[in-house]
Amino acid sequence: MSVILRLKREGAKKKPFYHIVAANSRSPRDGKSLEIIGTYDPRRESHCVTIDRVQFEKWIQRGAQMSDTVRSLLSKLNN
């Protein structure tokens, strides 16, 4: 089973809110996830991103890959 760190959409219609999750790469975008690692709120001015570094490092050490979107969000977070 390959694991990917990606966004899972939550929230209401026209009001998106995303969870950053570790999920099986074959599961659907909004399907079952293994663990919630953080959140992303695109509706705020600062595009609020929060992430649990301990859980993130755990999944990276286990060989999880990041989606392109999560990679770009984390690069913006580090800058």
C-alpha angles and dihedrals in degrees: 000000000000117000125211130190107225146141123279114199119232133159134070132303110297089004106086124190123174136207118208103226142176107233142162107271091231096054120097121264094257095031131106116320131198098222140349110238103174149326139256124199111189094181095071119087093241093044091236113229121181125179136177102233094197093056091041092054091045092057094043090052089051089057103261116159124220124231116238091252094053090046092054093046091052092047089054089047092055094049 
